[in-house]
Amino acid sequence: MISNQNELKSILEKIPDKYWATILEYAKVISLKASKGELSDTEYLSSIPGMTTSIVKEANTDINEYKDKLDW
């Protein structure tokens, strides 16, 4: 835990002030989710049958296999 805190502190020290409001809002959202016992986004997606396989499959798909324009 201390290692994570030290790493976070080190990262935050390098981030310009203009980004702090965004970081604070994100931290509040995560804190609220944690206090409610909600799943993280990764845990939620992993709980959906087939989702992990689908994400990995798409991540491994060559970009040239996609169309430039959508059919809809």
PDB file of N, H, CA, C and O in Angstrom:
ATOM      1  N   MET A   1       0.825  -1.198   0.000  1.00  0.00           N
ATOM      2  CA  MET A   1       0.000   0.000   0.000  1.00  0.00           C
ATOM      3  C   MET A   1       0.865   1.255   0.000  1.00  0.00           C
ATOM      4  O   MET A   1       0.591   2.204  -0.735  1.00  0.00           O
ATOM      5  N   ILE A   2       1.901   1.257   0.820  1.00  0.00           N
ATOM      6  H   ILE A   2       2.123   0.486   1.417  1.00  0.00           H
ATOM      7  CA  ILE A   2       2.796   2.413   0.882  1.00  0.00           C
ATOM      8  C   ILE A   2       3.447   2.642  -0.480  1.00  0.00           C
ATOM      9  O   ILE A   2       3.607   3.784  -0.911  1.00  0.00           O
ATOM     10  N   SER A   3       3.821   1.561  -1.152  1.00  0.00           N
ATOM     11  H   SER A   3       3.691   0.634  -0.802  1.00  0.00           H
ATOM     12  CA  SER A   3       4.441   1.672  -2.472  1.00  0.00           C
ATOM     13  C   SER A   3       3.495   2.359  -3.457  1.00  0.00           C
ATOM     14  O   SER A   3       3.914   3.223  -4.228  1.00  0.00           O
ATOM     15  N   ASN A   4       2.221   1.971  -3.428  1.00  0.00           N
ATOM     16  H   ASN A   4       1.881   1.270  -2.802  1.00  0.00           H
ATOM     17  CA  ASN A   4       1.228   2.602  -4.302  1.00  0.00           C
ATOM     18  C   ASN A   4       1.064   4.076  -3.973  1.00  0.00           C
ATOM     19  O   ASN A   4       0.960   4.915  -4.868  1.00  0.00           O
ATOM     20  N   GLN A   5       1.041   4.382  -2.694  1.00  0.00           N
ATOM     21  H   GLN A   5       1.125   3.701  -1.967  1.00  0.00           H
ATOM     22  CA  GLN A   5       0.895   5.777  -2.278  1.00  0.00           C
ATOM     23  C   GLN A   5       2.096   6.608  -2.726  1.00  0.00           C
ATOM     24  O   GLN A   5       1.942   7.739  -3.188  1.00  0.00           O
ATOM     25  N   ASN A   6       3.278   6.043  -2.587  1.00  0.00           N
ATOM     26  H   ASN A   6       3.403   5.124  -2.212  1.00  0.00           H
ATOM     27  CA  ASN A   6       4.485   6.749  -3.010  1.00  0.00           C
ATOM     28  C   ASN A   6       4.494   6.966  -4.521  1.00  0.00           C
ATOM     29  O   ASN A   6       4.872   8.035  -5.001  1.00  0.00           O
ATOM     30  N   GLU A   7       4.078   5.947  -5.262  1.00  0.00           N
ATOM     31  H   GLU A   7       3.771   5.078  -4.872  1.00  0.00           H
ATOM     32  CA  GLU A   7       4.032   6.079  -6.718  1.00  0.00           C
ATOM     33  C   GLU A   7       3.014   7.135  -7.134  1.00  0.00           C
ATOM     34  O   GLU A   7       3.281   7.950  -8.017  1.00  0.00           O
ATOM     35  N   LEU A   8       1.850   7.116  -6.498  1.00  0.00           N
ATOM     36  H   LEU A   8       1.633   6.454  -5.781  1.00  0.00           H
ATOM     37  CA  LEU A   8       0.819   8.108  -6.802  1.00  0.00           C
ATOM     38  C   LEU A   8       1.314   9.516  -6.488  1.00  0.00           C
ATOM     39  O   LEU A   8       1.119  10.441  -7.276  1.00  0.00           O
ATOM     40  N   LYS A   9       1.947   9.670  -5.347  1.00  0.00           N
ATOM     41  H   LYS A   9       2.106   8.919  -4.707  1.00  0.00           H
ATOM     42  CA  LYS A   9       2.492  10.979  -4.962  1.00  0.00           C
ATOM     43  C   LYS A   9       3.521  11.454  -5.980  1.00  0.00           C
ATOM     44  O   LYS A   9       3.525  12.624  -6.364  1.00  0.00           O
ATOM     45  N   SER A  10       4.381  10.558  -6.411  1.00  0.00           N
ATOM     46  H   SER A  10       4.377   9.608  -6.098  1.00  0.00           H
ATOM     47  CA  SER A  10       5.408  10.894  -7.393  1.00  0.00           C
ATOM     48  C   SER A  10       4.784  11.329  -8.721  1.00  0.00           C
ATOM     49  O   SER A  10       5.244  12.286  -9.344  1.00  0.00           O
ATOM     50  N   ILE A  11       3.762  10.638  -9.138  1.00  0.00           N
ATOM     51  H   ILE A  11       3.389   9.861  -8.632  1.00  0.00           H
ATOM     52  CA  ILE A  11       3.075  10.984 -10.389  1.00  0.00           C
ATOM     53  C   ILE A  11       2.382  12.332 -10.264  1.00  0.00           C
ATOM     54  O   ILE A  11       2.484  13.175 -11.156  1.00  0.00           O
ATOM     55  N   LEU A  12       1.676  12.534  -9.156  1.00  0.00           N
ATOM     56  H   LEU A  12       1.592  11.849  -8.432  1.00  0.00           H
ATOM     57  CA  LEU A  12       0.938  13.784  -8.966  1.00  0.00           C
ATOM     58  C   LEU A  12       1.853  15.002  -8.938  1.00  0.00           C
ATOM     59  O   LEU A  12       1.470  16.082  -9.388  1.00  0.00           O
ATOM     60  N   GLU A  13       3.046  14.828  -8.416  1.00  0.00           N
ATOM     61  H   GLU A  13       3.357  13.951  -8.051  1.00  0.00           H
ATOM     62  CA  GLU A  13       3.998  15.943  -8.356  1.00  0.00           C
ATOM     63  C   GLU A  13       4.410  16.428  -9.744  1.00  0.00           C
ATOM     64  O   GLU A  13       4.854  17.565  -9.903  1.00  0.00           O
ATOM     65  N   LYS A  14       4.263  15.564 -10.743  1.00  0.00           N
ATOM     66  H   LYS A  14       3.902  14.640 -10.613  1.00  0.00           H
ATOM     67  CA  LYS A  14       4.682  15.904 -12.105  1.00  0.00           C
ATOM     68  C   LYS A  14       3.542  16.446 -12.969  1.00  0.00           C
ATOM     69  O   LYS A  14       3.775  16.899 -14.090  1.00  0.00           O
ATOM     70  N   ILE A  15       2.329  16.403 -12.461  1.00  0.00           N
ATOM     71  H   ILE A  15       2.140  16.035 -11.551  1.00  0.00           H
ATOM     72  CA  ILE A  15       1.166  16.818 -13.252  1.00  0.00           C
ATOM     73  C   ILE A  15       0.895  18.303 -13.042  1.00  0.00           C
ATOM     74  O   ILE A  15       0.818  18.769 -11.905  1.00  0.00           O
ATOM     75  N   PRO A  16       0.749  19.047 -14.144  1.00  0.00           N
ATOM     76  CA  PRO A  16       0.467  20.485 -14.029  1.00  0.00           C
ATOM     77  C   PRO A  16      -0.851  20.763 -13.299  1.00  0.00           C
ATOM     78  O   PRO A  16      -1.785  19.962 -13.343  1.00  0.00           O
ATOM     79  N   ASP A  17      -0.901  21.904 -12.633  1.00  0.00           N
ATOM     80  H   ASP A  17      -0.143  22.555 -12.597  1.00  0.00           H
ATOM     81  CA  ASP A  17      -2.069  22.287 -11.832  1.00  0.00           C
ATOM     82  C   ASP A  17      -3.377  22.270 -12.616  1.00  0.00           C
ATOM     83  O   ASP A  17      -4.430  21.969 -12.052  1.00  0.00           O
ATOM     84  N   LYS A  18      -3.325  22.589 -13.907  1.00  0.00           N
ATOM     85  H   LYS A  18      -2.470  22.834 -14.365  1.00  0.00           H
ATOM     86  CA  LYS A  18      -4.565  22.679 -14.685  1.00  0.00           C
ATOM     87  C   LYS A  18      -5.313  21.343 -14.767  1.00  0.00           C
ATOM     88  O   LYS A  18      -6.496  21.328 -15.108  1.00  0.00           O
ATOM     89  N   TYR A  19      -4.648  20.225 -14.462  1.00  0.00           N
ATOM     90  H   TYR A  19      -3.687  20.238 -14.186  1.00  0.00           H
ATOM     91  CA  TYR A  19      -5.278  18.913 -14.515  1.00  0.00           C
ATOM     92  C   TYR A  19      -5.818  18.451 -13.162  1.00  0.00           C
ATOM     93  O   TYR A  19      -6.502  17.431 -13.085  1.00  0.00           O
ATOM     94  N   TRP A  20      -5.517  19.189 -12.101  1.00  0.00           N
ATOM     95  H   TRP A  20      -4.961  20.018 -12.163  1.00  0.00           H
ATOM     96  CA  TRP A  20      -5.876  18.740 -10.760  1.00  0.00           C
ATOM     97  C   TRP A  20      -7.379  18.632 -10.534  1.00  0.00           C
ATOM     98  O   TRP A  20      -7.823  17.720  -9.837  1.00  0.00           O
ATOM     99  N   ALA A  21      -8.164  19.522 -11.094  1.00  0.00           N
ATOM    100  H   ALA A  21      -7.804  20.264 -11.660  1.00  0.00           H
ATOM    101  CA  ALA A  21      -9.621  19.446 -10.913  1.00  0.00           C
ATOM    102  C   ALA A  21     -10.161  18.154 -11.516  1.00  0.00           C
ATOM    103  O   ALA A  21     -11.034  17.511 -10.934  1.00  0.00           O
ATOM    104  N   THR A  22      -9.647  17.778 -12.673  1.00  0.00           N
ATOM    105  H   THR A  22      -8.938  18.300 -13.147  1.00  0.00           H
ATOM    106  CA  THR A  22     -10.074  16.537 -13.327  1.00  0.00           C
ATOM    107  C   THR A  22      -9.670  15.330 -12.496  1.00  0.00           C
ATOM    108  O   THR A  22     -10.457  14.399 -12.323  1.00  0.00           O
ATOM    109  N   ILE A  23      -8.453  15.345 -11.984  1.00  0.00           N
ATOM    110  H   ILE A  23      -7.814  16.101 -12.124  1.00  0.00           H
ATOM    111  CA  ILE A  23      -7.967  14.245 -11.151  1.00  0.00           C
ATOM    112  C   ILE A  23      -8.812  14.127  -9.887  1.00  0.00           C
ATOM    113  O   ILE A  23      -9.164  13.023  -9.471  1.00  0.00           O
ATOM    114  N   LEU A  24      -9.135  15.257  -9.281  1.00  0.00           N
ATOM    115  H   LEU A  24      -8.849  16.154  -9.619  1.00  0.00           H
ATOM    116  CA  LEU A  24      -9.947  15.260  -8.064  1.00  0.00           C
ATOM    117  C   LEU A  24     -11.331  14.689  -8.332  1.00  0.00           C
ATOM    118  O   LEU A  24     -11.829  13.886  -7.543  1.00  0.00           O
ATOM    119  N   GLU A  25     -11.957  15.089  -9.428  1.00  0.00           N
ATOM    120  H   GLU A  25     -11.552  15.741 -10.069  1.00  0.00           H
ATOM    121  CA  GLU A  25     -13.289  14.571  -9.761  1.00  0.00           C
ATOM    122  C   GLU A  25     -13.243  13.061  -9.984  1.00  0.00           C
ATOM    123  O   GLU A  25     -14.132  12.340  -9.531  1.00  0.00           O
ATOM    124  N   TYR A  26     -12.224  12.586 -10.672  1.00  0.00           N
ATOM    125  H   TYR A  26     -11.502  13.171 -11.040  1.00  0.00           H
ATOM    126  CA  TYR A  26     -12.081  11.157 -10.907  1.00  0.00           C
ATOM    127  C   TYR A  26     -11.883  10.415  -9.589  1.00  0.00           C
ATOM    128  O   TYR A  26     -12.473   9.356  -9.375  1.00  0.00           O
ATOM    129  N   ALA A  27     -11.062  10.965  -8.714  1.00  0.00           N
ATOM    130  H   ALA A  27     -10.583  11.825  -8.887  1.00  0.00           H
ATOM    131  CA  ALA A  27     -10.828  10.348  -7.402  1.00  0.00           C
ATOM    132  C   ALA A  27     -12.121  10.278  -6.594  1.00  0.00           C
ATOM    133  O   ALA A  27     -12.363   9.292  -5.898  1.00  0.00           O
ATOM    134  N   LYS A  28     -12.952  11.318  -6.683  1.00  0.00           N
ATOM    135  H   LYS A  28     -12.755  12.118  -7.249  1.00  0.00           H
ATOM    136  CA  LYS A  28     -14.237  11.320  -5.971  1.00  0.00           C
ATOM    137  C   LYS A  28     -15.153  10.221  -6.494  1.00  0.00           C
ATOM    138  O   LYS A  28     -15.827   9.547  -5.715  1.00  0.00           O
ATOM    139  N   VAL A  29     -15.177  10.040  -7.810  1.00  0.00           N
ATOM    140  H   VAL A  29     -14.629  10.588  -8.443  1.00  0.00           H
ATOM    141  CA  VAL A  29     -16.011   8.992  -8.413  1.00  0.00           C
ATOM    142  C   VAL A  29     -15.552   7.617  -7.935  1.00  0.00           C
ATOM    143  O   VAL A  29     -16.370   6.783  -7.548  1.00  0.00           O
ATOM    144  N   ILE A  30     -14.255   7.390  -7.963  1.00  0.00           N
ATOM    145  H   ILE A  30     -13.590   8.068  -8.278  1.00  0.00           H
ATOM    146  CA  ILE A  30     -13.716   6.102  -7.512  1.00  0.00           C
ATOM    147  C   ILE A  30     -14.006   5.887  -6.033  1.00  0.00           C
ATOM    148  O   ILE A  30     -14.370   4.783  -5.628  1.00  0.00           O
ATOM    149  N   SER A  31     -13.852   6.920  -5.233  1.00  0.00           N
ATOM    150  H   SER A  31     -13.557   7.817  -5.562  1.00  0.00           H
ATOM    151  CA  SER A  31     -14.122   6.820  -3.801  1.00  0.00           C
ATOM    152  C   SER A  31     -15.584   6.473  -3.541  1.00  0.00           C
ATOM    153  O   SER A  31     -15.886   5.639  -2.687  1.00  0.00           O
ATOM    154  N   LEU A  32     -16.479   7.107  -4.269  1.00  0.00           N
ATOM    155  H   LEU A  32     -16.233   7.785  -4.962  1.00  0.00           H
ATOM    156  CA  LEU A  32     -17.908   6.834  -4.113  1.00  0.00           C
ATOM    157  C   LEU A  32     -18.230   5.398  -4.506  1.00  0.00           C
ATOM    158  O   LEU A  32     -18.969   4.712  -3.800  1.00  0.00           O
ATOM    159  N   LYS A  33     -17.679   4.940  -5.629  1.00  0.00           N
ATOM    160  H   LYS A  33     -17.079   5.497  -6.202  1.00  0.00           H
ATOM    161  CA  LYS A  33     -17.906   3.558  -6.059  1.00  0.00           C
ATOM    162  C   LYS A  33     -17.387   2.580  -5.011  1.00  0.00           C
ATOM    163  O   LYS A  33     -18.047   1.589  -4.699  1.00  0.00           O
ATOM    164  N   ALA A  34     -16.207   2.859  -4.471  1.00  0.00           N
ATOM    165  H   ALA A  34     -15.670   3.663  -4.725  1.00  0.00           H
ATOM    166  CA  ALA A  34     -15.608   1.972  -3.471  1.00  0.00           C
ATOM    167  C   ALA A  34     -16.438   1.944  -2.195  1.00  0.00           C
ATOM    168  O   ALA A  34     -16.619   0.886  -1.592  1.00  0.00           O
ATOM    169  N   SER A  35     -16.944   3.107  -1.780  1.00  0.00           N
ATOM    170  H   SER A  35     -16.797   3.966  -2.270  1.00  0.00           H
ATOM    171  CA  SER A  35     -17.731   3.166  -0.545  1.00  0.00           C
ATOM    172  C   SER A  35     -19.058   2.430  -0.683  1.00  0.00           C
ATOM    173  O   SER A  35     -19.616   1.962   0.309  1.00  0.00           O
ATOM    174  N   LYS A  36     -19.559   2.328  -1.901  1.00  0.00           N
ATOM    175  H   LYS A  36     -19.105   2.709  -2.707  1.00  0.00           H
ATOM    176  CA  LYS A  36     -20.811   1.602  -2.151  1.00  0.00           C
ATOM    177  C   LYS A  36     -20.561   0.119  -2.414  1.00  0.00           C
ATOM    178  O   LYS A  36     -21.503  -0.660  -2.562  1.00  0.00           O
ATOM    179  N   GLY A  37     -19.287  -0.263  -2.473  1.00  0.00           N
ATOM    180  H   GLY A  37     -18.522   0.370  -2.353  1.00  0.00           H
ATOM    181  CA  GLY A  37     -18.955  -1.657  -2.735  1.00  0.00           C
ATOM    182  C   GLY A  37     -19.138  -2.050  -4.188  1.00  0.00           C
ATOM    183  O   GLY A  37     -19.255  -3.232  -4.508  1.00  0.00           O
ATOM    184  N   GLU A  38     -19.163  -1.053  -5.072  1.00  0.00           N
ATOM    185  H   GLU A  38     -19.068  -0.092  -4.812  1.00  0.00           H
ATOM    186  CA  GLU A  38     -19.352  -1.340  -6.489  1.00  0.00           C
ATOM    187  C   GLU A  38     -18.085  -1.937  -7.088  1.00  0.00           C
ATOM    188  O   GLU A  38     -16.983  -1.753  -6.571  1.00  0.00           O
ATOM    189  N   LEU A  39     -18.268  -2.649  -8.180  1.00  0.00           N
ATOM    190  H   LEU A  39     -19.163  -2.798  -8.600  1.00  0.00           H
ATOM    191  CA  LEU A  39     -17.147  -3.238  -8.891  1.00  0.00           C
ATOM    192  C   LEU A  39     -16.376  -2.167  -9.652  1.00  0.00           C
ATOM    193  O   LEU A  39     -16.939  -1.157 -10.073  1.00  0.00           O
ATOM    194  N   SER A  40     -15.095  -2.402  -9.819  1.00  0.00           N
ATOM    195  H   SER A  40     -14.637  -3.223  -9.477  1.00  0.00           H
ATOM    196  CA  SER A  40     -14.320  -1.521 -10.696  1.00  0.00           C
ATOM    197  C   SER A  40     -14.776  -1.792 -12.124  1.00  0.00           C
ATOM    198  O   SER A  40     -15.437  -2.798 -12.380  1.00  0.00           O
ATOM    199  N   ASP A  41     -14.434  -0.915 -13.050  1.00  0.00           N
ATOM    200  H   ASP A  41     -13.897  -0.097 -12.842  1.00  0.00           H
ATOM    201  CA  ASP A  41     -14.823  -1.119 -14.442  1.00  0.00           C
ATOM    202  C   ASP A  41     -14.275  -2.440 -14.974  1.00  0.00           C
ATOM    203  O   ASP A  41     -14.965  -3.153 -15.703  1.00  0.00           O
ATOM    204  N   THR A  42     -13.041  -2.762 -14.611  1.00  0.00           N
ATOM    205  H   THR A  42     -12.482  -2.182 -14.019  1.00  0.00           H
ATOM    206  CA  THR A  42     -12.427  -4.009 -15.058  1.00  0.00           C
ATOM    207  C   THR A  42     -13.171  -5.212 -14.489  1.00  0.00           C
ATOM    208  O   THR A  42     -13.437  -6.176 -15.206  1.00  0.00           O
ATOM    209  N   GLU A  43     -13.506  -5.157 -13.204  1.00  0.00           N
ATOM    210  H   GLU A  43     -13.290  -4.373 -12.622  1.00  0.00           H
ATOM    211  CA  GLU A  43     -14.247  -6.263 -12.583  1.00  0.00           C
ATOM    212  C   GLU A  43     -15.617  -6.421 -13.228  1.00  0.00           C
ATOM    213  O   GLU A  43     -16.069  -7.539 -13.476  1.00  0.00           O
ATOM    214  N   TYR A  44     -16.279  -5.292 -13.499  1.00  0.00           N
ATOM    215  H   TYR A  44     -15.911  -4.384 -13.297  1.00  0.00           H
ATOM    216  CA  TYR A  44     -17.600  -5.335 -14.127  1.00  0.00           C
ATOM    217  C   TYR A  44     -17.524  -5.981 -15.508  1.00  0.00           C
ATOM    218  O   TYR A  44     -18.292  -6.893 -15.814  1.00  0.00           O
ATOM    219  N   LEU A  45     -16.598  -5.506 -16.341  1.00  0.00           N
ATOM    220  H   LEU A  45     -15.975  -4.765 -16.093  1.00  0.00           H
ATOM    221  CA  LEU A  45     -16.479  -6.060 -17.688  1.00  0.00           C
ATOM    222  C   LEU A  45     -16.085  -7.531 -17.651  1.00  0.00           C
ATOM    223  O   LEU A  45     -16.567  -8.322 -18.461  1.00  0.00           O
ATOM    224  N   SER A  46     -15.216  -7.904 -16.721  1.00  0.00           N
ATOM    225  H   SER A  46     -14.824  -7.261 -16.063  1.00  0.00           H
ATOM    226  CA  SER A  46     -14.791  -9.297 -16.602  1.00  0.00           C
ATOM    227  C   SER A  46     -15.930 -10.209 -16.161  1.00  0.00           C
ATOM    228  O   SER A  46     -15.895 -11.412 -16.420  1.00  0.00           O
ATOM    229  N   SER A  47     -16.931  -9.653 -15.503  1.00  0.00           N
ATOM    230  H   SER A  47     -16.960  -8.676 -15.293  1.00  0.00           H
ATOM    231  CA  SER A  47     -18.055 -10.463 -15.020  1.00  0.00           C
ATOM    232  C   SER A  47     -19.059 -10.786 -16.124  1.00  0.00           C
ATOM    233  O   SER A  47     -19.919 -11.646 -15.933  1.00  0.00           O
ATOM    234  N   ILE A  48     -18.971 -10.123 -17.261  1.00  0.00           N
ATOM    235  H   ILE A  48     -18.272  -9.424 -17.416  1.00  0.00           H
ATOM    236  CA  ILE A  48     -19.889 -10.368 -18.376  1.00  0.00           C
ATOM    237  C   ILE A  48     -19.347 -11.541 -19.190  1.00  0.00           C
ATOM    238  O   ILE A  48     -18.224 -11.479 -19.691  1.00  0.00           O
ATOM    239  N   PRO A  49     -20.137 -12.612 -19.327  1.00  0.00           N
ATOM    240  CA  PRO A  49     -19.658 -13.783 -20.067  1.00  0.00           C
ATOM    241  C   PRO A  49     -19.209 -13.417 -21.488  1.00  0.00           C
ATOM    242  O   PRO A  49     -19.944 -12.770 -22.234  1.00  0.00           O
ATOM    243  N   GLY A  50     -18.006 -13.836 -21.843  1.00  0.00           N
ATOM    244  H   GLY A  50     -17.410 -14.362 -21.236  1.00  0.00           H
ATOM    245  CA  GLY A  50     -17.475 -13.612 -23.181  1.00  0.00           C
ATOM    246  C   GLY A  50     -16.832 -12.251 -23.406  1.00  0.00           C
ATOM    247  O   GLY A  50     -16.200 -12.037 -24.441  1.00  0.00           O
ATOM    248  N   MET A  51     -16.977 -11.335 -22.469  1.00  0.00           N
ATOM    249  H   MET A  51     -17.490 -11.509 -21.629  1.00  0.00           H
ATOM    250  CA  MET A  51     -16.467  -9.978 -22.668  1.00  0.00           C
ATOM    251  C   MET A  51     -14.941  -9.951 -22.754  1.00  0.00           C
ATOM    252  O   MET A  51     -14.384  -9.294 -23.635  1.00  0.00           O
ATOM    253  N   THR A  52     -14.267 -10.652 -21.857  1.00  0.00           N
ATOM    254  H   THR A  52     -14.719 -11.185 -21.142  1.00  0.00           H
ATOM    255  CA  THR A  52     -12.804 -10.655 -21.867  1.00  0.00           C
ATOM    256  C   THR A  52     -12.283 -11.200 -23.188  1.00  0.00           C
ATOM    257  O   THR A  52     -11.371 -10.626 -23.784  1.00  0.00           O
ATOM    258  N   THR A  53     -12.857 -12.305 -23.647  1.00  0.00           N
ATOM    259  H   THR A  53     -13.598 -12.772 -23.163  1.00  0.00           H
ATOM    260  CA  THR A  53     -12.455 -12.900 -24.919  1.00  0.00           C
ATOM    261  C   THR A  53     -12.685 -11.935 -26.068  1.00  0.00           C
ATOM    262  O   THR A  53     -11.840 -11.804 -26.953  1.00  0.00           O
ATOM    263  N   SER A  54     -13.825 -11.259 -26.055  1.00  0.00           N
ATOM    264  H   SER A  54     -14.511 -11.365 -25.336  1.00  0.00           H
ATOM    265  CA  SER A  54     -14.159 -10.301 -27.104  1.00  0.00           C
ATOM    266  C   SER A  54     -13.175  -9.132 -27.133  1.00  0.00           C
ATOM    267  O   SER A  54     -12.734  -8.715 -28.204  1.00  0.00           O
ATOM    268  N   ILE A  55     -12.835  -8.612 -25.972  1.00  0.00           N
ATOM    269  H   ILE A  55     -13.193  -8.951 -25.102  1.00  0.00           H
ATOM    270  CA  ILE A  55     -11.899  -7.487 -25.894  1.00  0.00           C
ATOM    271  C   ILE A  55     -10.523  -7.905 -26.402  1.00  0.00           C
ATOM    272  O   ILE A  55      -9.895  -7.175 -27.169  1.00  0.00           O
ATOM    273  N   VAL A  56     -10.056  -9.069 -25.982  1.00  0.00           N
ATOM    274  H   VAL A  56     -10.566  -9.663 -25.360  1.00  0.00           H
ATOM    275  CA  VAL A  56      -8.748  -9.554 -26.423  1.00  0.00           C
ATOM    276  C   VAL A  56      -8.755  -9.786 -27.933  1.00  0.00           C
ATOM    277  O   VAL A  56      -7.798  -9.434 -28.623  1.00  0.00           O
ATOM    278  N   LYS A  57      -9.842 -10.381 -28.444  1.00  0.00           N
ATOM    279  H   LYS A  57     -10.619 -10.666 -27.883  1.00  0.00           H
ATOM    280  CA  LYS A  57      -9.953 -10.639 -29.887  1.00  0.00           C
ATOM    281  C   LYS A  57      -9.860  -9.334 -30.672  1.00  0.00           C
ATOM    282  O   LYS A  57      -9.112  -9.247 -31.645  1.00  0.00           O
ATOM    283  N   GLU A  58     -10.603  -8.338 -30.263  1.00  0.00           N
ATOM    284  H   GLU A  58     -11.211  -8.408 -29.472  1.00  0.00           H
ATOM    285  CA  GLU A  58     -10.589  -7.055 -30.970  1.00  0.00           C
ATOM    286  C   GLU A  58      -9.244  -6.350 -30.835  1.00  0.00           C
ATOM    287  O   GLU A  58      -8.794  -5.689 -31.770  1.00  0.00           O
ATOM    288  N   ALA A  59      -8.612  -6.484 -29.695  1.00  0.00           N
ATOM    289  H   ALA A  59      -8.978  -7.021 -28.935  1.00  0.00           H
ATOM    290  CA  ALA A  59      -7.299  -5.860 -29.500  1.00  0.00           C
ATOM    291  C   ALA A  59      -6.256  -6.470 -30.434  1.00  0.00           C
ATOM    292  O   ALA A  59      -5.288  -5.810 -30.812  1.00  0.00           O
ATOM    293  N   ASN A  60      -6.463  -7.730 -30.800  1.00  0.00           N
ATOM    294  H   ASN A  60      -7.249  -8.266 -30.493  1.00  0.00           H
ATOM    295  CA  ASN A  60      -5.522  -8.424 -31.678  1.00  0.00           C
ATOM    296  C   ASN A  60      -5.891  -8.318 -33.157  1.00  0.00           C
ATOM    297  O   ASN A  60      -5.163  -8.826 -34.009  1.00  0.00           O
ATOM    298  N   THR A  61      -7.004  -7.670 -33.471  1.00  0.00           N
ATOM    299  H   THR A  61      -7.596  -7.257 -32.778  1.00  0.00           H
ATOM    300  CA  THR A  61      -7.446  -7.516 -34.854  1.00  0.00           C
ATOM    301  C   THR A  61      -6.620  -6.431 -35.543  1.00  0.00           C
ATOM    302  O   THR A  61      -6.408  -5.351 -34.991  1.00  0.00           O
ATOM    303  N   ASP A  62      -6.163  -6.732 -36.739  1.00  0.00           N
ATOM    304  H   ASP A  62      -6.334  -7.609 -37.187  1.00  0.00           H
ATOM    305  CA  ASP A  62      -5.393  -5.753 -37.521  1.00  0.00           C
ATOM    306  C   ASP A  62      -6.287  -4.570 -37.862  1.00  0.00           C
ATOM    307  O   ASP A  62      -7.431  -4.750 -38.278  1.00  0.00           O
ATOM    308  N   ILE A  63      -5.776  -3.385 -37.689  1.00  0.00           N
ATOM    309  H   ILE A  63      -4.846  -3.239 -37.351  1.00  0.00           H
ATOM    310  CA  ILE A  63      -6.548  -2.158 -37.918  1.00  0.00           C
ATOM    311  C   ILE A  63      -7.060  -2.073 -39.355  1.00  0.00           C
ATOM    312  O   ILE A  63      -8.096  -1.456 -39.604  1.00  0.00           O
ATOM    313  N   ASN A  64      -6.356  -2.678 -40.291  1.00  0.00           N
ATOM    314  H   ASN A  64      -5.514  -3.179 -40.088  1.00  0.00           H
ATOM    315  CA  ASN A  64      -6.764  -2.642 -41.699  1.00  0.00           C
ATOM    316  C   ASN A  64      -8.009  -3.471 -41.982  1.00  0.00           C
ATOM    317  O   ASN A  64      -8.599  -3.350 -43.056  1.00  0.00           O
ATOM    318  N   GLU A  65      -8.415  -4.311 -41.034  1.00  0.00           N
ATOM    319  H   GLU A  65      -7.935  -4.409 -40.162  1.00  0.00           H
ATOM    320  CA  GLU A  65      -9.619  -5.111 -41.210  1.00  0.00           C
ATOM    321  C   GLU A  65     -10.892  -4.304 -40.958  1.00  0.00           C
ATOM    322  O   GLU A  65     -11.992  -4.777 -41.240  1.00  0.00           O
ATOM    323  N   TYR A  66     -10.747  -3.106 -40.436  1.00  0.00           N
ATOM    324  H   TYR A  66      -9.852  -2.721 -40.207  1.00  0.00           H
ATOM    325  CA  TYR A  66     -11.902  -2.268 -40.147  1.00  0.00           C
ATOM    326  C   TYR A  66     -12.200  -1.358 -41.325  1.00  0.00           C
ATOM    327  O   TYR A  66     -11.300  -0.974 -42.073  1.00  0.00           O
ATOM    328  N   LYS A  67     -13.472  -1.017 -41.481  1.00  0.00           N
ATOM    329  H   LYS A  67     -14.203  -1.328 -40.873  1.00  0.00           H
ATOM    330  CA  LYS A  67     -13.894  -0.107 -42.540  1.00  0.00           C
ATOM    331  C   LYS A  67     -13.607   1.332 -42.132  1.00  0.00           C
ATOM    332  O   LYS A  67     -13.547   1.663 -40.948  1.00  0.00           O
ATOM    333  N   ASP A  68     -13.434   2.173 -43.139  1.00  0.00           N
ATOM    334  H   ASP A  68     -13.484   1.905 -44.101  1.00  0.00           H
ATOM    335  CA  ASP A  68     -13.260   3.602 -42.872  1.00  0.00           C
ATOM    336  C   ASP A  68     -14.576   4.251 -42.473  1.00  0.00           C
ATOM    337  O   ASP A  68     -14.602   5.194 -41.682  1.00  0.00           O
ATOM    338  N   LYS A  69     -15.675   3.731 -43.034  1.00  0.00           N
ATOM    339  H   LYS A  69     -15.654   2.965 -43.677  1.00  0.00           H
ATOM    340  CA  LYS A  69     -16.990   4.303 -42.744  1.00  0.00           C
ATOM    341  C   LYS A  69     -17.923   3.211 -42.246  1.00  0.00           C
ATOM    342  O   LYS A  69     -17.841   2.058 -42.668  1.00  0.00           O
ATOM    343  N   LEU A  70     -18.801   3.595 -41.349  1.00  0.00           N
ATOM    344  H   LEU A  70     -18.867   4.532 -41.006  1.00  0.00           H
ATOM    345  CA  LEU A  70     -19.785   2.657 -40.816  1.00  0.00           C
ATOM    346  C   LEU A  70     -20.962   2.536 -41.775  1.00  0.00           C
ATOM    347  O   LEU A  70     -21.257   3.461 -42.531  1.00  0.00           O
ATOM    348  N   ASP A  71     -21.628   1.393 -41.735  1.00  0.00           N
ATOM    349  H   ASP A  71     -21.389   0.642 -41.121  1.00  0.00           H
ATOM    350  CA  ASP A  71     -22.781   1.156 -42.603  1.00  0.00           C
ATOM    351  C   ASP A  71     -24.044   1.848 -42.119  1.00  0.00           C
ATOM    352  O   ASP A  71     -25.031   1.914 -42.853  1.00  0.00           O
ATOM    353  N   TRP A  72     -24.030   2.351 -40.927  1.00  0.00           N
ATOM    354  H   TRP A  72     -23.229   2.297 -40.331  1.00  0.00           H
ATOM    355  CA  TRP A  72     -25.237   2.970 -40.399  1.00  0.00           C
ATOM    356  C   TRP A  72     -25.066   4.403 -40.378  1.00  0.00           C
ATOM    357  O   TRP A  72     -25.972   5.126 -39.964  1.00  0.00           O
TER     358      TRP A  72
END
